[in-house]
């Protein structure tokens, strides 16, 4: 039986072949960027990697992770699935720093739900202000969803606007009903 040799004692030809095995692999894609390009039903291994890193991050590391997620949101070619995933991850770590990036996403039907999911969990008046500012930009179910977010956050500053929507004949029933529920919830929170 041959004696075991350490890699340092291995012949030079063997060491060269072993290192060549890895040198042709090319650059490994950045999982944070790849998450922005997710498609529904496709490989989610990059998303799994990022998700595990976000979950394992202690609170003192949230700022660093938030930066990576915000940078990934700005990736060219970002998909709807990528946006939804990144907003789900931001919901775990986002701070007021995320509001300027997420606020414009509230104003479009295609992106409002994902942005709402992340912003609902951001503490502070900045997120409330973003929700109130987007209220006039939306219609139908998307507007009703945003009204629900205002109620969930307990934003009493939106109460007068919601009361006006509740009684606005120009709004569809889904919006008026959401506004009525939100006003009721906000009133009950006061008492």
N, C-alpha and C positions, 0 to 999 in steps of 0.2 A: 504494500500500500504506500503510495507516494506521500511524502511529508507535506503538510499544508504550508503554503507560502503566503505571506502577506501581500497585498496588492503592490506595496512599494518594492517588494522583492521579485515581483513578476517580471518576466522578460519584457523588454521595451516594445516588441511587436504586439504583445498581448495588450499592454497598456494603451497603445495607439488605437488598436481595434476597438477597445472598450470605450475610449473617449469619442471615437468617430460615431459610435452608435447614437450618441446624443447630439452631436454637432450639426447633424442634418435635419433635426426636428423642426427648425424654424422657430419663429417667435410664437409664444403662446398668447392667444387673444386675451385681452383684459376682460374678466367676467363682468365687471361693472358696466362696461360699454356694451358688451354682448347682451346684457339684460334689456337694454333699451331697444334692441332689435328683435325681441321675442315675437313669435307668432303663435297664435292659438293652435294647439294640437301638435306642436313641434317639440324638439329636444329642449328640455328645461334644466339641463345639468348646470349651466352657468347660473341660472336663477337659484338653484338649490345651493350652490356655493356661496352666493351673495347672501341669501337668506340666513344660512348658518352663521356667517360672519356678523350680520346685523344682530341676530338673536344673542350671540355670544359676547357682544360688546357691552362692557360695563358702562354705567351712566357717564362716567368721566370721559369716555371715548365717543359719545354720541355726536359731538361737534365734528369730529373727523369723518365719521360715517355719513353724517348729513351732507358734508361737502362732496363726498364721492357720489352720493345719490343725486344731488343737485347737478353735478357735472354730467352724470349719465343722462339726466333728463334733457340736457342740451345737445345730446348726441344727434348728428345729422342722420336722417333715416329712421328716427324713433317711430316705433309702431304703437298701435292702440294697446296691444297686449303688453308691450314694454312699459308704456306709460302707466297702465294699471298696476303692474308689478312694482314699479319704482315708487308709486304713491302708497302702495300697501306697506312697503318698507319704510318710507318716510313717516308714516303714521306711528311707527315705533320709536322714532328718534328725532322728529322734526321740532324745531324751535321757531321763534319769530323770524329767524333768518330765512326760512323757507317761504314765508308769506309772499314776498315780491315775485318769486318764481311761480308759485301755485295760483296766485290771485288771477292772472290773466286766463288761466285754464278754466276758471269758473264761468267765464263768459261765453263758452261754446258748448253746445249740446254734446258734442262728441267727447269732450274732456272734462266736463263739469263733475260727473259722478266720481271719477278718480281723484280729482283735486279736492272735492268735498270730503272724501274719505280721509285724506291726509290732514286737511285743515281743521276738521272737527276736533282733532286731538292736540292741536297746537294751543298751548295756554297763552293767554294775553289778549289785549284789546286789538292787536294788529289783525288777527284772524277774524275777529268779529267785524271789524271795519271792512275787510275784504269781502266778506259775505254780504254785508249791507250794500256795498258799492256795486256788486254784481247783480243784485236783485232786479234792478230796472232793465238789465240786458237780456233777461231770459223770459221764456214763455212756456206754457204748458207744463208737462211733467217735470221738466228740468227745473223750472221755477218752483214748482211744488216741492221738489227734493231739497232745493236750497232753503226754502222756508222751514222745512223740517230740521235742517242743520242749525238754523238760527234758534229754533226751539230747544234742540238738544243741548246747545251751548248755553242756553239760559240768557240770551242777549236781550236784556230789557230795553236797551237803546233802540231796538228795532220794533218795539211794540206799536208805536203810532203808525209806522209804515205798514205793518202787518194788519192793523185794524182797518186801514184804508183799503188794503187789498181784499180783505174779507167782505167788504161791502161794495166793491167795484163791479158794476154790472158788465164792464168791458172784459173782465177776466173770465177765463173758462171755469167751470165748476171745480175742477181738480185744484186749481190755485186758490179759489175762494175757500174751499173746504180745508185745505192745508193751512191757510192763514187763520181760519177760525180755530182750528186745533192748536196752532202755535200760540195764539193770543190766550186761549184758555189755559194752556200749560204755563205760560209766563205769568198770568194772573195768579194761578194756584201756587206758583213758586214764591210769590211775594207774601202770601198769607201764611 
